[in-house]
Amino acid sequence: MTARPAGRMESVCTAAAEKGGRGEKWPGEAAVKNHSMCMAELLIYGRDSCINAEAGKYMGGQYICIPDIGAGCPLSRLSDIFWNRERLSAHMNGADAATVAHALHALSGYAGRDWL
């Protein structure tokens, strides 16, 4: 199978408010730098962050690896923002976890639903 060309996806990232405050929104972007049948290398931008990541499949499901911070974890479906944000927030601050979760959601529509 041929790899798809590099692509860019934009998203609006959101974070819930803390104790009655207003929620936050900010723009996010994900760039697919390389893609094969079982993995995608990504650059994820949002709120003054640039995160290098690899998302892929293994026999237990899907995963994300973020080498710059020495973190990785299993994912739900790429389109599941809530669950993925909760898993990622154990490894990074809440804003970056939300940015990555929204980027994964955008990625799910890049070449069809949850193509990884």
Secondary structure as a PSIPRED ss2 file (coil, helix, strand):
# PSIPRED VFORMAT (PSIPRED V4.0)

   1 M C   1.000  0.000  0.000
   2 T C   1.000  0.000  0.000
   3 A C   1.000  0.000  0.000
   4 R C   1.000  0.000  0.000
   5 P C   1.000  0.000  0.000
   6 A C   1.000  0.000  0.000
   7 G E   0.000  0.000  1.000
   8 R E   0.000  0.000  1.000
   9 M E   0.000  0.000  1.000
  10 E E   0.000  0.000  1.000
  11 S E   0.000  0.000  1.000
  12 V E   0.000  0.000  1.000
  13 C E   0.000  0.000  1.000
  14 T E   0.000  0.000  1.000
  15 A E   0.000  0.000  1.000
  16 A C   1.000  0.000  0.000
  17 A C   1.000  0.000  0.000
  18 E C   1.000  0.000  0.000
  19 K C   1.000  0.000  0.000
  20 G C   1.000  0.000  0.000
  21 G C   1.000  0.000  0.000
  22 R C   1.000  0.000  0.000
  23 G C   1.000  0.000  0.000
  24 E E   0.000  0.000  1.000
  25 K E   0.000  0.000  1.000
  26 W E   0.000  0.000  1.000
  27 P E   0.000  0.000  1.000
  28 G E   0.000  0.000  1.000
  29 E E   0.000  0.000  1.000
  30 A E   0.000  0.000  1.000
  31 A E   0.000  0.000  1.000
  32 V E   0.000  0.000  1.000
  33 K E   0.000  0.000  1.000
  34 N E   0.000  0.000  1.000
  35 H E   0.000  0.000  1.000
  36 S C   1.000  0.000  0.000
  37 M C   1.000  0.000  0.000
  38 C C   1.000  0.000  0.000
  39 M E   0.000  0.000  1.000
  40 A E   0.000  0.000  1.000
  41 E E   0.000  0.000  1.000
  42 L E   0.000  0.000  1.000
  43 L E   0.000  0.000  1.000
  44 I E   0.000  0.000  1.000
  45 Y E   0.000  0.000  1.000
  46 G E   0.000  0.000  1.000
  47 R C   1.000  0.000  0.000
  48 D C   1.000  0.000  0.000
  49 S E   0.000  0.000  1.000
  50 C E   0.000  0.000  1.000
  51 I E   0.000  0.000  1.000
  52 N E   0.000  0.000  1.000
  53 A E   0.000  0.000  1.000
  54 E E   0.000  0.000  1.000
  55 A E   0.000  0.000  1.000
  56 G E   0.000  0.000  1.000
  57 K E   0.000  0.000  1.000
  58 Y E   0.000  0.000  1.000
  59 M C   1.000  0.000  0.000
  60 G C   1.000  0.000  0.000
  61 G E   0.000  0.000  1.000
  62 Q E   0.000  0.000  1.000
  63 Y E   0.000  0.000  1.000
  64 I E   0.000  0.000  1.000
  65 C E   0.000  0.000  1.000
  66 I E   0.000  0.000  1.000
  67 P H   0.000  1.000  0.000
  68 D H   0.000  1.000  0.000
  69 I H   0.000  1.000  0.000
  70 G C   1.000  0.000  0.000
  71 A E   0.000  0.000  1.000
  72 G E   0.000  0.000  1.000
  73 C E   0.000  0.000  1.000
  74 P E   0.000  0.000  1.000
  75 L E   0.000  0.000  1.000
  76 S C   1.000  0.000  0.000
  77 R C   1.000  0.000  0.000
  78 L C   1.000  0.000  0.000
  79 S C   1.000  0.000  0.000
  80 D C   1.000  0.000  0.000
  81 I H   0.000  1.000  0.000
  82 F H   0.000  1.000  0.000
  83 W H   0.000  1.000  0.000
  84 N H   0.000  1.000  0.000
  85 R H   0.000  1.000  0.000
  86 E H   0.000  1.000  0.000
  87 R H   0.000  1.000  0.000
  88 L H   0.000  1.000  0.000
  89 S C   1.000  0.000  0.000
  90 A C   1.000  0.000  0.000
  91 H C   1.000  0.000  0.000
  92 M C   1.000  0.000  0.000
  93 N C   1.000  0.000  0.000
  94 G H   0.000  1.000  0.000
  95 A H   0.000  1.000  0.000
  96 D H   0.000  1.000  0.000
  97 A H   0.000  1.000  0.000
  98 A H   0.000  1.000  0.000
  99 T H   0.000  1.000  0.000
 100 V H   0.000  1.000  0.000
 101 A H   0.000  1.000  0.000
 102 H H   0.000  1.000  0.000
 103 A H   0.000  1.000  0.000
 104 L H   0.000  1.000  0.000
 105 H H   0.000  1.000  0.000
 106 A H   0.000  1.000  0.000
 107 L H   0.000  1.000  0.000
 108 S H   0.000  1.000  0.000
 109 G C   1.000  0.000  0.000
 110 Y C   1.000  0.000  0.000
 111 A C   1.000  0.000  0.000
 112 G C   1.000  0.000  0.000
 113 R C   1.000  0.000  0.000
 114 D C   1.000  0.000  0.000
 115 W C   1.000  0.000  0.000
 116 L C   1.000  0.000  0.000
